[in-house]
Amino acid sequence: MAVPVWSVDPRTGKQREQVAVEATAQEIDEVVRAAAAAVPALADRAVRARLLRTAADFLEEAGPRILEAADAETALGPVRLGGELGRTTYQLRAFADSVDEGAFLDVIIDHADGSLAPPRPDLRRYKIPLGVVAVYSASNFPLAFSVPGGDTASALAAGCPVVVKAHPDHPATSELCADAIRRAAVSLGLPAEVLSVVHGFEAGVELIKHPLVSAAGFTGSIRGGRALFDAAAARPVPIPFHGELGSLNPVVITEAAAEERAEQIGAGLAGSMTLGVGQFCVKPGLVFAPEGEAGDRLLKSLVGTVSDAPAGTLLDARMRDNFIAGVRERAELPGVEAPVEPGDGGEHLVRPGFVTVPAARLAVEGGEHDALLEECFGPVTVVARYADQGEVAAVLGRLPGNLTATAHVGEAEAAGTDPAGAELLARLTPLAGRVLVNGWPTGVAVAPAQHHGGPYPATTSTSTSVGGTAIERWLRPVAYQDTPEALLPPELRDGNPLGLPRRVDGVREA
């Protein structure tokens, strides 16, 4: 019996429309095989670049319908979603530029050299696409980390067809985005199956197990991501699984920083932790603030700004229930106070807030306060009051991997005349993939130098899911030895007929 997939309004909890039905194992097989058949259609880099740019155009053309559906399904609001659509189309075009440039192919040529001991054969290396990529959509970014998001854009750029497992929180948005990209493909004479969308929990399980799926990208919870990661590793032929699973994103505010700008830091923290109703993967979830007068001023500023923040709607009822239960559990722990109590904000709403705890209580491994060192999805953060940097170091030493780590330092620490700033960054760097100074982690710029990833459980690999190097996840290197010129791929032939950036005999070309 077909299982319906409903679009639900989180503001009311009511079903909006039936969007699709959950895919069966047979349907997953058909979809993946069709995607595999589309691999040759993406072989030409120029074609891939045109597809990415045309997809961006079609998404913008369908923008009003997409944004209307996304707001109705996520309650994220038209302003936030409009910005997300702009980010998404920019990302597609940025990958098109990368495809045109071709540096991601990482072409290296070492000509034969008989004078070496032992003699070196002729070796030519570049990267080729893995094949069909499975993408598991995020709940909190219905565009930028879902059907048309960074995983899809980078996989198509690499030459890999994509099968997206849509998130149940925004199925209508997913279908509209998929329709735009598929129409873009057909308009260029490509098969629509360069991108497909499936729905349903079991569909996601079947997808990761399919023998023609060559890699997967995931954004979501530790529990769900780890289950899929284990399934990817347990296959007869294991595949790469690039998962973003969860992050606490610690922030350390030095005493000097608090003394110099307590009020500014308090207001900035409030804005970051409540942004998007606290549903950003890089929300600061653990903040170290000094004891004493400067720390008190910081908390006073935080109280005032968070108290003024309105109640908001989370992405679905399950997340709301988990948030209310999670903040209640944390607030009831010994030594924990709630200057602004987070929790139930009324029907379908949650109220932002934060809790405080002496940092020394978090340094005890296996203690009752361990829940404070786990991510709580929603508009809440934990402020740990510390007496000295020894307490900060003890707690940081207990943290798992994170997407980000932030230091707020004073002027002398930033200038290097006080070594405390450099010492703090040395502690934070092993914990995260992105280290910030005197800023806030919410907001992940799409840029060539960006890294959105981190040590486990932030991510399951060392790769990034944002920025130009995200394409590397869907490629593998191959080297040709003593291969006649006529048999070499054009990218590896002498004379550089495609004008690619290459390294030849140790010298950078073009």
ABEGO torsion letter per residue (X at the ends): XBBBBBBBBAAAGBBABBABBBBBAAAAAAAAAAAAAAAAAAABAAAAAAAAAAAAAAAAAAAAAAAAAAAAAAGAEAAAAAAAAAAAAAAAAAAAAAAAAGAAAGBBBBBBBAABOBBBBBBBBBBBBAEBBBBBBBAABAAAABAABAAAAAAAAAGBBBBBBBBAABAAAAAAAAAAAAAAAAAAGBBAAABBBBBEAAAAAAAAABAABABBBBBEBAAAAAAAAAAAAABABBBBBBBBAEBAGBBBBBAAAAAABAAAAAAAAAAAAABGGGABAABBABBBBBBEAAAAAAAAAAAAAAAABBBBBBABAAAAAAAAAAAAAAAABBGBBBABBBEBAEBGBBBBBBBBBBAAAAABBGBAAAAAABBBBEBBBBBBBBABAAAAAAAAAABBBBABBBBBBBAAAAAGABAAAAAAAAAAAAABABBBBGBBABEBBBBAABBBEEBOAABABABBABEAAAAAAABBBBBBBGBBAAABBAAABBGGAAGBBBBBGGBBBX
